[in-house]
Amino acid sequence: MCMKKLICYCFGYSEADIIKDAQENQGTSLIMEQILSEKKKGSCNCAVNNPLGR
């Protein structure tokens, strides 16, 4: 069983998702931009959703 290393527990994005997205978008991850944007808006709840509390 292969466990995905989640980066964003709010939106379910894994490290592999972000790497693939960056490769498909000339080195820029649109997923990371979305996560950062949502975090600025206060829509990110990773502190609660992430079992490590971050």
mmCIF entry with sequence, helices, sheets and N, C-alpha, C, O atoms, coordinates in Angstrom:
data_MODEL
# 
_entry.id   MODEL 
# 
_entity.id                         1 
_entity.type                       polymer 
_entity.pdbx_number_of_molecules   1 
# 
_entity_poly.entity_id                      1 
_entity_poly.type                           'polypeptide(L)' 
_entity_poly.nstd_linkage                   no 
_entity_poly.nstd_monomer                   no 
_entity_poly.pdbx_seq_one_letter_code       MCMKKLICYCFGYSEADIIKDAQENQGTSLIMEQILSEKKKGSCNCAVNNPLGR 
_entity_poly.pdbx_seq_one_letter_code_can   MCMKKLICYCFGYSEADIIKDAQENQGTSLIMEQILSEKKKGSCNCAVNNPLGR 
_entity_poly.pdbx_strand_id                 A 
# 
loop_
_entity_poly_seq.entity_id 
_entity_poly_seq.num 
_entity_poly_seq.mon_id 
_entity_poly_seq.hetero 
1 1  MET n 
1 2  CYS n 
1 3  MET n 
1 4  LYS n 
1 5  LYS n 
1 6  LEU n 
1 7  ILE n 
1 8  CYS n 
1 9  TYR n 
1 10 CYS n 
1 11 PHE n 
1 12 GLY n 
1 13 TYR n 
1 14 SER n 
1 15 GLU n 
1 16 ALA n 
1 17 ASP n 
1 18 ILE n 
1 19 ILE n 
1 20 LYS n 
1 21 ASP n 
1 22 ALA n 
1 23 GLN n 
1 24 GLU n 
1 25 ASN n 
1 26 GLN n 
1 27 GLY n 
1 28 THR n 
1 29 SER n 
1 30 LEU n 
1 31 ILE n 
1 32 MET n 
1 33 GLU n 
1 34 GLN n 
1 35 ILE n 
1 36 LEU n 
1 37 SER n 
1 38 GLU n 
1 39 LYS n 
1 40 LYS n 
1 41 LYS n 
1 42 GLY n 
1 43 SER n 
1 44 CYS n 
1 45 ASN n 
1 46 CYS n 
1 47 ALA n 
1 48 VAL n 
1 49 ASN n 
1 50 ASN n 
1 51 PRO n 
1 52 LEU n 
1 53 GLY n 
1 54 ARG n 
# 
_struct_asym.id          A 
_struct_asym.entity_id   1 
# 
loop_
_struct_conf.conf_type_id 
_struct_conf.id 
_struct_conf.pdbx_PDB_helix_id 
_struct_conf.beg_label_comp_id 
_struct_conf.beg_label_asym_id 
_struct_conf.beg_label_seq_id 
_struct_conf.pdbx_beg_PDB_ins_code 
_struct_conf.end_label_comp_id 
_struct_conf.end_label_asym_id 
_struct_conf.end_label_seq_id 
_struct_conf.pdbx_end_PDB_ins_code 
_struct_conf.beg_auth_comp_id 
_struct_conf.beg_auth_asym_id 
_struct_conf.beg_auth_seq_id 
_struct_conf.end_auth_comp_id 
_struct_conf.end_auth_asym_id 
_struct_conf.end_auth_seq_id 
_struct_conf.pdbx_PDB_helix_class 
_struct_conf.details 
_struct_conf.pdbx_PDB_helix_length 
HELX_P HELX_P1 AA1 GLU A 15 ? GLU A 24 ? GLU A 15 GLU A 24 1 ? 10 
HELX_P HELX_P2 AA2 LEU A 30 ? LYS A 41 ? LEU A 30 LYS A 41 1 ? 12 
HELX_P HELX_P3 AA3 CYS A 46 ? ASN A 49 ? CYS A 46 ASN A 49 1 ? 4  
# 
_struct_conf_type.id          HELX_P 
_struct_conf_type.criteria    ? 
_struct_conf_type.reference   ? 
# 
_struct_sheet.id               AA1 
_struct_sheet.type             ? 
_struct_sheet.number_strands   2 
_struct_sheet.details          ? 
# 
_struct_sheet_order.sheet_id     AA1 
_struct_sheet_order.range_id_1   1 
_struct_sheet_order.range_id_2   2 
_struct_sheet_order.offset       ? 
_struct_sheet_order.sense        anti-parallel 
# 
loop_
_struct_sheet_range.sheet_id 
_struct_sheet_range.id 
_struct_sheet_range.beg_label_comp_id 
_struct_sheet_range.beg_label_asym_id 
_struct_sheet_range.beg_label_seq_id 
_struct_sheet_range.pdbx_beg_PDB_ins_code 
_struct_sheet_range.end_label_comp_id 
_struct_sheet_range.end_label_asym_id 
_struct_sheet_range.end_label_seq_id 
_struct_sheet_range.pdbx_end_PDB_ins_code 
_struct_sheet_range.beg_auth_comp_id 
_struct_sheet_range.beg_auth_asym_id 
_struct_sheet_range.beg_auth_seq_id 
_struct_sheet_range.end_auth_comp_id 
_struct_sheet_range.end_auth_asym_id 
_struct_sheet_range.end_auth_seq_id 
AA1 1 LEU A 6  ? CYS A 8  ? LEU A 6  CYS A 8  
AA1 2 TYR A 13 ? SER A 14 ? TYR A 13 SER A 14 
# 
loop_
_atom_site.group_PDB 
_atom_site.id 
_atom_site.type_symbol 
_atom_site.label_atom_id 
_atom_site.label_alt_id 
_atom_site.label_comp_id 
_atom_site.label_asym_id 
_atom_site.label_entity_id 
_atom_site.label_seq_id 
_atom_site.pdbx_PDB_ins_code 
_atom_site.Cartn_x 
_atom_site.Cartn_y 
_atom_site.Cartn_z 
_atom_site.occupancy 
_atom_site.B_iso_or_equiv 
_atom_site.pdbx_formal_charge 
_atom_site.auth_seq_id 
_atom_site.auth_comp_id 
_atom_site.auth_asym_id 
_atom_site.auth_atom_id 
_atom_site.pdbx_PDB_model_num 
ATOM 1   N N  . MET A 1 1  ? 0.845   -1.187 0.000   1.00 0.00 ? 1  MET A N  1 
ATOM 2   C CA . MET A 1 1  ? 0.000   0.000  0.000   1.00 0.00 ? 1  MET A CA 1 
ATOM 3   C C  . MET A 1 1  ? 0.886   1.244  0.000   1.00 0.00 ? 1  MET A C  1 
ATOM 4   O O  . MET A 1 1  ? 1.787   1.368  0.829   1.00 0.00 ? 1  MET A O  1 
ATOM 5   N N  . CYS A 1 2  ? 0.633   2.149  -0.916  1.00 0.00 ? 2  CYS A N  1 
ATOM 6   C CA . CYS A 1 2  ? 1.422   3.367  -1.052  1.00 0.00 ? 2  CYS A CA 1 
ATOM 7   C C  . CYS A 1 2  ? 0.671   4.538  -0.415  1.00 0.00 ? 2  CYS A C  1 
ATOM 8   O O  . CYS A 1 2  ? -0.443  4.865  -0.823  1.00 0.00 ? 2  CYS A O  1 
ATOM 9   N N  . MET A 1 3  ? 1.284   5.158  0.578   1.00 0.00 ? 3  MET A N  1 
ATOM 10  C CA . MET A 1 3  ? 0.665   6.299  1.241   1.00 0.00 ? 3  MET A CA 1 
ATOM 11  C C  . MET A 1 3  ? 1.152   7.579  0.566   1.00 0.00 ? 3  MET A C  1 
ATOM 12  O O  . MET A 1 3  ? 2.349   7.758  0.340   1.00 0.00 ? 3  MET A O  1 
ATOM 13  N N  . LYS A 1 4  ? 0.208   8.466  0.247   1.00 0.00 ? 4  LYS A N  1 
ATOM 14  C CA . LYS A 1 4  ? 0.579   9.746  -0.329  1.00 0.00 ? 4  LYS A CA 1 
ATOM 15  C C  . LYS A 1 4  ? 1.005   10.679 0.802   1.00 0.00 ? 4  LYS A C  1 
ATOM 16  O O  . LYS A 1 4  ? 0.358   10.730 1.848   1.00 0.00 ? 4  LYS A O  1 
ATOM 17  N N  . LYS A 1 5  ? 2.089   11.411 0.590   1.00 0.00 ? 5  LYS A N  1 
ATOM 18  C CA . LYS A 1 5  ? 2.536   12.401 1.565   1.00 0.00 ? 5  LYS A CA 1 
ATOM 19  C C  . LYS A 1 5  ? 1.736   13.675 1.322   1.00 0.00 ? 5  LYS A C  1 
ATOM 20  O O  . LYS A 1 5  ? 2.010   14.429 0.389   1.00 0.00 ? 5  LYS A O  1 
ATOM 21  N N  . LEU A 1 6  ? 0.735   13.902 2.185   1.00 0.00 ? 6  LEU A N  1 
ATOM 22  C CA . LEU A 1 6  ? -0.116  15.072 2.017   1.00 0.00 ? 6  LEU A CA 1 
ATOM 23  C C  . LEU A 1 6  ? 0.615   16.335 2.423   1.00 0.00 ? 6  LEU A C  1 
ATOM 24  O O  . LEU A 1 6  ? 1.295   16.385 3.448   1.00 0.00 ? 6  LEU A O  1 
ATOM 25  N N  . ILE A 1 7  ? 0.460   17.343 1.604   1.00 0.00 ? 7  ILE A N  1 
ATOM 26  C CA . ILE A 1 7  ? 1.006   18.665 1.876   1.00 0.00 ? 7  ILE A CA 1 
ATOM 27  C C  . ILE A 1 7  ? -0.110  19.555 2.417   1.00 0.00 ? 7  ILE A C  1 
ATOM 28  O O  . ILE A 1 7  ? 0.102   20.353 3.330   1.00 0.00 ? 7  ILE A O  1 
ATOM 29  N N  . CYS A 1 8  ? -1.293  19.405 1.844   1.00 0.00 ? 8  CYS A N  1 
ATOM 30  C CA . CYS A 1 8  ? -2.435  20.217 2.242   1.00 0.00 ? 8  CYS A CA 1 
ATOM 31  C C  . CYS A 1 8  ? -3.581  19.304 2.676   1.00 0.00 ? 8  CYS A C  1 
ATOM 32  O O  . CYS A 1 8  ? -4.187  18.611 1.859   1.00 0.00 ? 8  CYS A O  1 
ATOM 33  N N  . TYR A 1 9  ? -3.857  19.318 3.958   1.00 0.00 ? 9  TYR A N  1 
ATOM 34  C CA . TYR A 1 9  ? -4.917  18.475 4.494   1.00 0.00 ? 9  TYR A CA 1 
ATOM 35  C C  . TYR A 1 9  ? -6.297  19.077 4.250   1.00 0.00 ? 9  TYR A C  1 
ATOM 36  O O  . TYR A 1 9  ? -7.297  18.365 4.336   1.00 0.00 ? 9  TYR A O  1 
ATOM 37  N N  . CYS A 1 10 ? -6.371  20.345 3.955   1.00 0.00 ? 10 CYS A N  1 
ATOM 38  C CA . CYS A 1 10 ? -7.665  20.987 3.670   1.00 0.00 ? 10 CYS A CA 1 
ATOM 39  C C  . CYS A 1 10 ? -8.186  20.581 2.291   1.00 0.00 ? 10 CYS A C  1 
ATOM 40  O O  . CYS A 1 10 ? -9.371  20.292 2.124   1.00 0.00 ? 10 CYS A O  1 
ATOM 41  N N  . PHE A 1 11 ? -7.297  20.564 1.321   1.00 0.00 ? 11 PHE A N  1 
ATOM 42  C CA . PHE A 1 11 ? -7.695  20.310 -0.056  1.00 0.00 ? 11 PHE A CA 1 
ATOM 43  C C  . PHE A 1 11 ? -7.242  18.948 -0.564  1.00 0.00 ? 11 PHE A C  1 
ATOM 44  O O  . PHE A 1 11 ? -7.564  18.569 -1.690  1.00 0.00 ? 11 PHE A O  1 
ATOM 45  N N  . GLY A 1 12 ? -6.501  18.215 0.250   1.00 0.00 ? 12 GLY A N  1 
ATOM 46  C CA . GLY A 1 12 ? -6.095  16.854 -0.095  1.00 0.00 ? 12 GLY A CA 1 
ATOM 47  C C  . GLY A 1 12 ? -4.983  16.748 -1.120  1.00 0.00 ? 12 GLY A C  1 
ATOM 48  O O  . GLY A 1 12 ? -4.867  15.728 -1.798  1.00 0.00 ? 12 GLY A O  1 
ATOM 49  N N  . TYR A 1 13 ? -4.161  17.780 -1.248  1.00 0.00 ? 13 TYR A N  1 
ATOM 50  C CA . TYR A 1 13 ? -3.062  17.731 -2.220  1.00 0.00 ? 13 TYR A CA 1 
ATOM 51  C C  . TYR A 1 13 ? -1.843  17.060 -1.615  1.00 0.00 ? 13 TYR A C  1 
ATOM 52  O O  . TYR A 1 13 ? -1.454  17.336 -0.480  1.00 0.00 ? 13 TYR A O  1 
ATOM 53  N N  . SER A 1 14 ? -1.253  16.176 -2.398  1.00 0.00 ? 14 SER A N  1 
ATOM 54  C CA . SER A 1 14 ? -0.051  15.474 -1.956  1.00 0.00 ? 14 SER A CA 1 
ATOM 55  C C  . SER A 1 14 ? 1.187   16.133 -2.557  1.00 0.00 ? 14 SER A C  1 
ATOM 56  O O  . SER A 1 14 ? 1.103   16.980 -3.447  1.00 0.00 ? 14 SER A O  1 
ATOM 57  N N  . GLU A 1 15 ? 2.324   15.719 -2.044  1.00 0.00 ? 15 GLU A N  1 
ATOM 58  C CA . GLU A 1 15 ? 3.594   16.188 -2.578  1.00 0.00 ? 15 GLU A CA 1 
ATOM 59  C C  . GLU A 1 15 ? 3.693   15.835 -4.065  1.00 0.00 ? 15 GLU A C  1 
ATOM 60  O O  . GLU A 1 15 ? 4.148   16.646 -4.871  1.00 0.00 ? 15 GLU A O  1 
ATOM 61  N N  . ALA A 1 16 ? 3.267   14.624 -4.420  1.00 0.00 ? 16 ALA A N  1 
ATOM 62  C CA . ALA A 1 16 ? 3.312   14.186 -5.820  1.00 0.00 ? 16 ALA A CA 1 
ATOM 63  C C  . ALA A 1 16 ? 2.409   15.047 -6.705  1.00 0.00 ? 16 ALA A C  1 
ATOM 64  O O  . ALA A 1 16 ? 2.766   15.348 -7.844  1.00 0.00 ? 16 ALA A O  1 
ATOM 65  N N  . ASP A 1 17 ? 1.236   15.446 -6.186  1.00 0.00 ? 17 ASP A N  1 
ATOM 66  C CA . ASP A 1 17 ? 0.329   16.307 -6.949  1.00 0.00 ? 17 ASP A CA 1 
ATOM 67  C C  . ASP A 1 17 ? 1.006   17.635 -7.279  1.00 0.00 ? 17 ASP A C  1 
ATOM 68  O O  . ASP A 1 17 ? 0.916   18.125 -8.404  1.00 0.00 ? 17 ASP A O  1 
ATOM 69  N N  . ILE A 1 18 ? 1.677   18.208 -6.295  1.00 0.00 ? 18 ILE A N  1 
ATOM 70  C CA . ILE A 1 18 ? 2.311   19.517 -6.474  1.00 0.00 ? 18 ILE A CA 1 
ATOM 71  C C  . ILE A 1 18 ? 3.502   19.417 -7.422  1.00 0.00 ? 18 ILE A C  1 
ATOM 72  O O  . ILE A 1 18 ? 3.703   20.303 -8.253  1.00 0.00 ? 18 ILE A O  1 
ATOM 73  N N  . ILE A 1 19 ? 4.292   18.353 -7.310  1.00 0.00 ? 19 ILE A N  1 
ATOM 74  C CA . ILE A 1 19 ? 5.428   18.158 -8.213  1.00 0.00 ? 19 ILE A CA 1 
ATOM 75  C C  . ILE A 1 19 ? 4.938   18.003 -9.650  1.00 0.00 ? 19 ILE A C  1 
ATOM 76  O O  . ILE A 1 19 ? 5.475   18.627 -10.565 1.00 0.00 ? 19 ILE A O  1 
ATOM 77  N N  . LYS A 1 20 ? 3.921   17.172 -9.843  1.00 0.00 ? 20 LYS A N  1 
ATOM 78  C CA . LYS A 1 20 ? 3.374   16.966 -11.192 1.00 0.00 ? 20 LYS A CA 1 
ATOM 79  C C  . LYS A 1 20 ? 2.816   18.266 -11.753 1.00 0.00 ? 20 LYS A C  1 
ATOM 80  O O  . LYS A 1 20 ? 3.030   18.580 -12.925 1.00 0.00 ? 20 LYS A O  1 
ATOM 81  N N  . ASP A 1 21 ? 2.104   19.024 -10.926 1.00 0.00 ? 21 ASP A N  1 
ATOM 82  C CA . ASP A 1 21 ? 1.530   20.295 -11.354 1.00 0.00 ? 21 ASP A CA 1 
ATOM 83  C C  . ASP A 1 21 ? 2.628   21.272 -11.777 1.00 0.00 ? 21 ASP A C  1 
ATOM 84  O O  . ASP A 1 21 ? 2.489   21.961 -12.788 1.00 0.00 ? 21 ASP A O  1 
ATOM 85  N N  . ALA A 1 22 ? 3.708   21.332 -11.016 1.00 0.00 ? 22 ALA A N  1 
ATOM 86  C CA . ALA A 1 22 ? 4.816   22.228 -11.357 1.00 0.00 ? 22 ALA A CA 1 
ATOM 87  C C  . ALA A 1 22 ? 5.469   21.807 -12.672 1.00 0.00 ? 22 ALA A C  1 
ATOM 88  O O  . ALA A 1 22 ? 5.841   22.656 -13.482 1.00 0.00 ? 22 ALA A O  1 
ATOM 89  N N  . GLN A 1 23 ? 5.608   20.508 -12.883 1.00 0.00 ? 23 GLN A N  1 
ATOM 90  C CA . GLN A 1 23 ? 6.198   20.019 -14.127 1.00 0.00 ? 23 GLN A CA 1 
ATOM 91  C C  . GLN A 1 23 ? 5.319   20.372 -15.322 1.00 0.00 ? 23 GLN A C  1 
ATOM 92  O O  . GLN A 1 23 ? 5.827   20.678 -16.400 1.00 0.00 ? 23 GLN A O  1 
ATOM 93  N N  . GLU A 1 24 ? 4.018   20.331 -15.135 1.00 0.00 ? 24 GLU A N  1 
ATOM 94  C CA . GLU A 1 24 ? 3.082   20.619 -16.223 1.00 0.00 ? 24 GLU A CA 1 
ATOM 95  C C  . GLU A 1 24 ? 2.912   22.119 -16.470 1.00 0.00 ? 24 GLU A C  1 
ATOM 96  O O  . GLU A 1 24 ? 2.367   22.516 -17.500 1.00 0.00 ? 24 GLU A O  1 
ATOM 97  N N  . ASN A 1 25 ? 3.371   22.952 -15.538 1.00 0.00 ? 25 ASN A N  1 
ATOM 98  C CA . ASN A 1 25 ? 3.180   24.398 -15.641 1.00 0.00 ? 25 ASN A CA 1 
ATOM 99  C C  . ASN A 1 25 ? 4.497   25.159 -15.591 1.00 0.00 ? 25 ASN A C  1 
ATOM 100 O O  . ASN A 1 25 ? 4.621   26.164 -14.891 1.00 0.00 ? 25 ASN A O  1 
ATOM 101 N N  . GLN A 1 26 ? 5.470   24.671 -16.335 1.00 0.00 ? 26 GLN A N  1 
ATOM 102 C CA . GLN A 1 26 ? 6.768   25.320 -16.503 1.00 0.00 ? 26 GLN A CA 1 
ATOM 103 C C  . GLN A 1 26 ? 7.422   25.702 -15.172 1.00 0.00 ? 26 GLN A C  1 
ATOM 104 O O  . GLN A 1 26 ? 8.002   26.781 -15.050 1.00 0.00 ? 26 GLN A O  1 
ATOM 105 N N  . GLY A 1 27 ? 7.326   24.811 -14.173 1.00 0.00 ? 27 GLY A N  1 
ATOM 106 C CA . GLY A 1 27 ? 8.021   25.021 -12.913 1.00 0.00 ? 27 GLY A CA 1 
ATOM 107 C C  . GLY A 1 27 ? 7.240   25.768 -11.852 1.00 0.00 ? 27 GLY A C  1 
ATOM 108 O O  . GLY A 1 27 ? 7.735   25.964 -10.742 1.00 0.00 ? 27 GLY A O  1 
ATOM 109 N N  . THR A 1 28 ? 6.032   26.185 -12.173 1.00 0.00 ? 28 THR A N  1 
ATOM 110 C CA . THR A 1 28 ? 5.194   26.885 -11.199 1.00 0.00 ? 28 THR A CA 1 
ATOM 111 C C  . THR A 1 28 ? 4.001   26.017 -10.848 1.00 0.00 ? 28 THR A C  1 
ATOM 112 O O  . THR A 1 28 ? 3.261   25.579 -11.729 1.00 0.00 ? 28 THR A O  1 
ATOM 113 N N  . SER A 1 29 ? 3.818   25.773 -9.577  1.00 0.00 ? 29 SER A N  1 
ATOM 114 C CA . SER A 1 29 ? 2.678   24.967 -9.142  1.00 0.00 ? 29 SER A CA 1 
ATOM 115 C C  . SER A 1 29 ? 1.462   25.850 -8.923  1.00 0.00 ? 29 SER A C  1 
ATOM 116 O O  . SER A 1 29 ? 1.441   26.685 -8.019  1.00 0.00 ? 29 SER A O  1 
ATOM 117 N N  . LEU A 1 30 ? 0.468   25.659 -9.745  1.00 0.00 ? 30 LEU A N  1 
ATOM 118 C CA . LEU A 1 30 ? -0.785  26.390 -9.573  1.00 0.00 ? 30 LEU A CA 1 
ATOM 119 C C  . LEU A 1 30 ? -1.502  25.935 -8.304  1.00 0.00 ? 30 LEU A C  1 
ATOM 120 O O  . LEU A 1 30 ? -2.247  26.697 -7.689  1.00 0.00 ? 30 LEU A O  1 
ATOM 121 N N  . ILE A 1 31 ? -1.264  24.681 -7.926  1.00 0.00 ? 31 ILE A N  1 
ATOM 122 C CA . ILE A 1 31 ? -1.837  24.160 -6.681  1.00 0.00 ? 31 ILE A CA 1 
ATOM 123 C C  . ILE A 1 31 ? -1.279  24.939 -5.495  1.00 0.00 ? 31 ILE A C  1 
ATOM 124 O O  . ILE A 1 31 ? -2.038  25.354 -4.619  1.00 0.00 ? 31 ILE A O  1 
ATOM 125 N N  . MET A 1 32 ? 0.030   25.140 -5.456  1.00 0.00 ? 32 MET A N  1 
ATOM 126 C CA . MET A 1 32 ? 0.631   25.893 -4.350  1.00 0.00 ? 32 MET A CA 1 
ATOM 127 C C  . MET A 1 32 ? 0.096   27.314 -4.322  1.00 0.00 ? 32 MET A C  1 
ATOM 128 O O  . MET A 1 32 ? -0.152  27.862 -3.247  1.00 0.00 ? 32 MET A O  1 
ATOM 129 N N  . GLU A 1 33 ? -0.084  27.917 -5.490  1.00 0.00 ? 33 GLU A N  1 
ATOM 130 C CA . GLU A 1 33 ? -0.645  29.272 -5.540  1.00 0.00 ? 33 GLU A CA 1 
ATOM 131 C C  . GLU A 1 33 ? -2.059  29.278 -4.961  1.00 0.00 ? 33 GLU A C  1 
ATOM 132 O O  . GLU A 1 33 ? -2.427  30.205 -4.240  1.00 0.00 ? 33 GLU A O  1 
ATOM 133 N N  . GLN A 1 34 ? -2.849  28.257 -5.270  1.00 0.00 ? 34 GLN A N  1 
ATOM 134 C CA . GLN A 1 34 ? -4.208  28.156 -4.730  1.00 0.00 ? 34 GLN A CA 1 
ATOM 135 C C  . GLN A 1 34 ? -4.175  27.997 -3.214  1.00 0.00 ? 34 GLN A C  1 
ATOM 136 O O  . GLN A 1 34 ? -4.925  28.664 -2.501  1.00 0.00 ? 34 GLN A O  1 
ATOM 137 N N  . ILE A 1 35 ? -3.308  27.116 -2.723  1.00 0.00 ? 35 ILE A N  1 
ATOM 138 C CA . ILE A 1 35 ? -3.204  26.894 -1.281  1.00 0.00 ? 35 ILE A CA 1 
ATOM 139 C C  . ILE A 1 35 ? -2.821  28.184 -0.571  1.00 0.00 ? 35 ILE A C  1 
ATOM 140 O O  . ILE A 1 35 ? -3.432  28.541 0.436   1.00 0.00 ? 35 ILE A O  1 
ATOM 141 N N  . LEU A 1 36 ? -1.814  28.887 -1.085  1.00 0.00 ? 36 LEU A N  1 
ATOM 142 C CA . LEU A 1 36 ? -1.378  30.134 -0.462  1.00 0.00 ? 36 LEU A CA 1 
ATOM 143 C C  . LEU A 1 36 ? -2.468  31.193 -0.495  1.00 0.00 ? 36 LEU A C  1 
ATOM 144 O O  . LEU A 1 36 ? -2.639  31.942 0.467   1.00 0.00 ? 36 LEU A O  1 
ATOM 145 N N  . SER A 1 37 ? -3.206  31.257 -1.601  1.00 0.00 ? 37 SER A N  1 
ATOM 146 C CA . SER A 1 37 ? -4.308  32.210 -1.718  1.00 0.00 ? 37 SER A CA 1 
ATOM 147 C C  . SER A 1 37 ? -5.405  31.914 -0.697  1.00 0.00 ? 37 SER A C  1 
ATOM 148 O O  . SER A 1 37 ? -5.910  32.822 -0.037  1.00 0.00 ? 37 SER A O  1 
ATOM 149 N N  . GLU A 1 38 ? -5.765  30.650 -0.575  1.00 0.00 ? 38 GLU A N  1 
ATOM 150 C CA . GLU A 1 38 ? -6.804  30.259 0.385   1.00 0.00 ? 38 GLU A CA 1 
ATOM 151 C C  . GLU A 1 38 ? -6.348  30.515 1.817   1.00 0.00 ? 38 GLU A C  1 
ATOM 152 O O  . GLU A 1 38 ? -7.146  30.897 2.673   1.00 0.00 ? 38 GLU A O  1 
ATOM 153 N N  . LYS A 1 39 ? -5.072  30.302 2.069   1.00 0.00 ? 39 LYS A N  1 
ATOM 154 C CA . LYS A 1 39 ? -4.526  30.546 3.403   1.00 0.00 ? 39 LYS A CA 1 
ATOM 155 C C  . LYS A 1 39 ? -4.622  32.033 3.755   1.00 0.00 ? 39 LYS A C  1 
ATOM 156 O O  . LYS A 1 39 ? -4.972  32.386 4.882   1.00 0.00 ? 39 LYS A O  1 
ATOM 157 N N  . LYS A 1 40 ? -4.310  32.904 2.787   1.00 0.00 ? 40 LYS A N  1 
ATOM 158 C CA . LYS A 1 40 ? -4.410  34.350 3.004   1.00 0.00 ? 40 LYS A CA 1 
ATOM 159 C C  . LYS A 1 40 ? -5.847  34.773 3.281   1.00 0.00 ? 40 LYS A C  1 
ATOM 160 O O  . LYS A 1 40 ? -6.089  35.688 4.067   1.00 0.00 ? 40 LYS A O  1 
ATOM 161 N N  . LYS A 1 41 ? -6.806  34.100 2.630   1.00 0.00 ? 41 LYS A N  1 
ATOM 162 C CA . LYS A 1 41 ? -8.227  34.417 2.825   1.00 0.00 ? 41 LYS A CA 1 
ATOM 163 C C  . LYS A 1 41 ? -8.776  33.854 4.129   1.00 0.00 ? 41 LYS A C  1 
ATOM 164 O O  . LYS A 1 41 ? -9.882  34.198 4.546   1.00 0.00 ? 41 LYS A O  1 
ATOM 165 N N  . GLY A 1 42 ? -7.994  32.981 4.773   1.00 0.00 ? 42 GLY A N  1 
ATOM 166 C CA . GLY A 1 42 ? -8.456  32.355 6.002   1.00 0.00 ? 42 GLY A CA 1 
ATOM 167 C C  . GLY A 1 42 ? -9.277  31.102 5.764   1.00 0.00 ? 42 GLY A C  1 
ATOM 168 O O  . GLY A 1 42 ? -9.920  30.593 6.682   1.00 0.00 ? 42 GLY A O  1 
ATOM 169 N N  . SER A 1 43 ? -9.257  30.599 4.526   1.00 0.00 ? 43 SER A N  1 
ATOM 170 C CA . SER A 1 43 ? -10.034 29.407 4.167   1.00 0.00 ? 43 SER A CA 1 
ATOM 171 C C  . SER A 1 43 ? -9.289  28.115 4.458   1.00 0.00 ? 43 SER A C  1 
ATOM 172 O O  . SER A 1 43 ? -9.829  27.028 4.254   1.00 0.00 ? 43 SER A O  1 
ATOM 173 N N  . CYS A 1 44 ? -8.072  28.222 4.927   1.00 0.00 ? 44 CYS A N  1 
ATOM 174 C CA . CYS A 1 44 ? -7.250  27.054 5.204   1.00 0.00 ? 44 CYS A CA 1 
ATOM 175 C C  . CYS A 1 44 ? -7.425  26.657 6.662   1.00 0.00 ? 44 CYS A C  1 
ATOM 176 O O  . CYS A 1 44 ? -7.359  27.499 7.557   1.00 0.00 ? 44 CYS A O  1 
ATOM 177 N N  . ASN A 1 45 ? -7.645  25.378 6.891   1.00 0.00 ? 45 ASN A N  1 
ATOM 178 C CA . ASN A 1 45 ? -7.847  24.891 8.242   1.00 0.00 ? 45 ASN A CA 1 
ATOM 179 C C  . ASN A 1 45 ? -6.884  23.742 8.542   1.00 0.00 ? 45 ASN A C  1 
ATOM 180 O O  . ASN A 1 45 ? -7.229  22.808 9.265   1.00 0.00 ? 45 ASN A O  1 
ATOM 181 N N  . CYS A 1 46 ? -5.679  23.818 7.983   1.00 0.00 ? 46 CYS A N  1 
ATOM 182 C CA . CYS A 1 46 ? -4.709  22.744 8.137   1.00 0.00 ? 46 CYS A CA 1 
ATOM 183 C C  . CYS A 1 46 ? -4.290  22.547 9.591   1.00 0.00 ? 46 CYS A C  1 
ATOM 184 O O  . CYS A 1 46 ? -3.958  21.429 9.987   1.00 0.00 ? 46 CYS A O  1 
ATOM 185 N N  . ALA A 1 47 ? -4.300  23.596 10.381  1.00 0.00 ? 47 ALA A N  1 
ATOM 186 C CA . ALA A 1 47 ? -3.915  23.470 11.794  1.00 0.00 ? 47 ALA A CA 1 
ATOM 187 C C  . ALA A 1 47 ? -4.830  22.476 12.510  1.00 0.00 ? 47 ALA A C  1 
ATOM 188 O O  . ALA A 1 47 ? -4.412  21.827 13.469  1.00 0.00 ? 47 ALA A O  1 
ATOM 189 N N  . VAL A 1 48 ? -6.071  22.356 12.049  1.00 0.00 ? 48 VAL A N  1 
ATOM 190 C CA . VAL A 1 48 ? -7.019  21.419 12.641  1.00 0.00 ? 48 VAL A CA 1 
ATOM 191 C C  . VAL A 1 48 ? -6.996  20.089 11.895  1.00 0.00 ? 48 VAL A C  1 
ATOM 192 O O  . VAL A 1 48 ? -7.029  19.028 12.519  1.00 0.00 ? 48 VAL A O  1 
ATOM 193 N N  . ASN A 1 49 ? -6.940  20.137 10.565  1.00 0.00 ? 49 ASN A N  1 
ATOM 194 C CA . ASN A 1 49 ? -7.014  18.934 9.742   1.00 0.00 ? 49 ASN A CA 1 
ATOM 195 C C  . ASN A 1 49 ? -5.731  18.114 9.721   1.00 0.00 ? 49 ASN A C  1 
ATOM 196 O O  . ASN A 1 49 ? -5.779  16.891 9.584   1.00 0.00 ? 49 ASN A O  1 
ATOM 197 N N  . ASN A 1 50 ? -4.597  18.769 9.853   1.00 0.00 ? 50 ASN A N  1 
ATOM 198 C CA . ASN A 1 50 ? -3.303  18.078 9.821   1.00 0.00 ? 50 ASN A CA 1 
ATOM 199 C C  . ASN A 1 50 ? -3.064  17.420 11.182  1.00 0.00 ? 50 ASN A C  1 
ATOM 200 O O  . ASN A 1 50 ? -3.125  18.099 12.207  1.00 0.00 ? 50 ASN A O  1 
ATOM 201 N N  . PRO A 1 51 ? -2.798  16.127 11.210  1.00 0.00 ? 51 PRO A N  1 
ATOM 202 C CA . PRO A 1 51 ? -2.568  15.464 12.493  1.00 0.00 ? 51 PRO A CA 1 
ATOM 203 C C  . PRO A 1 51 ? -1.352  16.015 13.255  1.00 0.00 ? 51 PRO A C  1 
ATOM 204 O O  . PRO A 1 51 ? -1.252  15.825 14.467  1.00 0.00 ? 51 PRO A O  1 
ATOM 205 N N  . LEU A 1 52 ? -0.431  16.693 12.558  1.00 0.00 ? 52 LEU A N  1 
ATOM 206 C CA . LEU A 1 52 ? 0.726   17.292 13.225  1.00 0.00 ? 52 LEU A CA 1 
ATOM 207 C C  . LEU A 1 52 ? 0.434   18.718 13.681  1.00 0.00 ? 52 LEU A C  1 
ATOM 208 O O  . LEU A 1 52 ? 1.274   19.352 14.319  1.00 0.00 ? 52 LEU A O  1 
ATOM 209 N N  . GLY A 1 53 ? -0.757  19.224 13.356  1.00 0.00 ? 53 GLY A N  1 
ATOM 210 C CA . GLY A 1 53 ? -1.164  20.560 13.794  1.00 0.00 ? 53 GLY A CA 1 
ATOM 211 C C  . GLY A 1 53 ? -0.487  21.700 13.084  1.00 0.00 ? 53 GLY A C  1 
ATOM 212 O O  . GLY A 1 53 ? -0.242  22.745 13.687  1.00 0.00 ? 53 GLY A O  1 
ATOM 213 N N  . ARG A 1 54 ? -0.174  21.522 11.799  1.00 0.00 ? 54 ARG A N  1 
ATOM 214 C CA . ARG A 1 54 ? 0.404   22.620 11.025  1.00 0.00 ? 54 ARG A CA 1 
ATOM 215 C C  . ARG A 1 54 ? -0.104  22.644 9.633   1.00 0.00 ? 54 ARG A C  1 
ATOM 216 O O  . ARG A 1 54 ? 0.286   23.509 8.848   1.00 0.00 ? 54 ARG A O  1 
# 
